[in-house]
């Protein structure tokens, strides 16, 4: 059930974003915004190093954000799920 909802959400939002996005895009401005001005020189390098560099930047940006979200949800768990405690047990209906 969760996988089906996730797939519909991912592809549905992508479809809606494509429909809402403007059709005519200035290519030179898009490259500046994406930070691709030095792309030609980095394309000649090792693709594994380039991917590792991008992955390390993503990790440095996403891990602190993930930690904050986990801590906030953990702190607000009693307010978000007031009837969930260990006595309730593991039930499929509760997971959905």
C-alpha contacts under 8 A as a table, 3 or more apart, distances in Angstrom:
res1	aa1	res2	aa2	distance
1	X	4	X	5.21
1	X	5	X	6.26
1	X	96	X	7.74
2	X	5	X	5.15
2	X	6	X	5.99
2	X	96	X	7.73
3	X	6	X	5.00
3	X	7	X	6.09
4	X	7	X	5.18
4	X	8	X	6.21
5	X	8	X	5.15
5	X	9	X	6.01
6	X	9	X	5.01
6	X	10	X	6.04
7	X	10	X	5.19
7	X	11	X	6.06
8	X	11	X	5.43
8	X	12	X	5.51
9	X	12	X	5.06
9	X	13	X	5.88
10	X	13	X	5.45
10	X	14	X	6.18
11	X	14	X	5.02
11	X	15	X	6.03
12	X	15	X	5.10
12	X	16	X	6.17
13	X	16	X	5.05
13	X	17	X	5.96
14	X	17	X	5.08
14	X	18	X	6.15
15	X	18	X	5.11
15	X	19	X	6.28
16	X	19	X	5.00
16	X	20	X	6.13
17	X	20	X	5.13
17	X	21	X	5.88
18	X	21	X	5.31
22	X	25	X	7.00
25	X	30	X	7.32
26	X	29	X	5.45
26	X	30	X	6.22
27	X	30	X	5.00
27	X	31	X	6.30
28	X	31	X	5.33
28	X	32	X	6.55
29	X	32	X	5.10
29	X	33	X	6.24
30	X	33	X	5.16
30	X	34	X	6.12
31	X	34	X	5.13
31	X	35	X	6.16
31	X	36	X	5.18
31	X	37	X	6.45
32	X	35	X	5.18
32	X	36	X	6.16
32	X	37	X	6.16
33	X	36	X	7.71
35	X	38	X	7.56
36	X	39	X	4.92
37	X	40	X	7.66
38	X	41	X	5.77
38	X	42	X	6.60
39	X	42	X	5.18
39	X	43	X	6.03
40	X	43	X	5.32
40	X	44	X	7.16
41	X	44	X	5.85
41	X	45	X	7.53
42	X	45	X	5.39
42	X	50	X	7.50
43	X	46	X	7.79
43	X	47	X	7.46
45	X	49	X	7.63
45	X	50	X	7.29
46	X	49	X	5.37
46	X	50	X	6.35
47	X	50	X	4.98
47	X	51	X	6.07
48	X	51	X	5.08
48	X	52	X	6.05
49	X	52	X	4.96
49	X	53	X	6.07
50	X	53	X	5.11
50	X	54	X	6.29
51	X	54	X	5.11
51	X	55	X	6.00
52	X	55	X	4.98
52	X	56	X	6.03
53	X	56	X	5.19
53	X	57	X	6.37
54	X	57	X	5.18
54	X	58	X	6.28
55	X	58	X	5.04
55	X	59	X	6.12
56	X	59	X	5.03
56	X	60	X	6.17
57	X	60	X	5.18
57	X	61	X	6.30
58	X	61	X	5.15
58	X	62	X	5.86
59	X	62	X	5.22
59	X	63	X	5.66
60	X	63	X	6.01
60	X	64	X	7.28
61	X	64	X	6.53
61	X	65	X	7.02
62	X	65	X	5.15
62	X	66	X	6.00
63	X	66	X	5.00
63	X	67	X	6.11
64	X	67	X	5.04
64	X	68	X	6.25
65	X	68	X	5.22
65	X	69	X	6.28
66	X	69	X	5.15
66	X	70	X	6.13
67	X	70	X	5.17
67	X	71	X	6.09
68	X	71	X	5.15
68	X	72	X	6.06
69	X	72	X	5.20
69	X	73	X	6.07
70	X	73	X	5.23
70	X	74	X	5.95
71	X	74	X	5.03
71	X	75	X	6.07
72	X	75	X	5.09
72	X	76	X	6.10
73	X	76	X	5.03
73	X	77	X	5.74
74	X	77	X	5.14
75	X	78	X	7.47
76	X	79	X	5.39
76	X	80	X	6.12
77	X	80	X	5.13
77	X	81	X	5.74
77	X	82	X	7.55
78	X	81	X	5.51
78	X	82	X	5.08
79	X	82	X	5.51
81	X	84	X	5.61
84	X	88	X	6.38
85	X	88	X	5.68
85	X	89	X	7.61
86	X	89	X	5.68
90	X	94	X	7.42
91	X	94	X	5.37
91	X	95	X	6.65
92	X	95	X	5.13
92	X	96	X	6.47
93	X	96	X	5.32
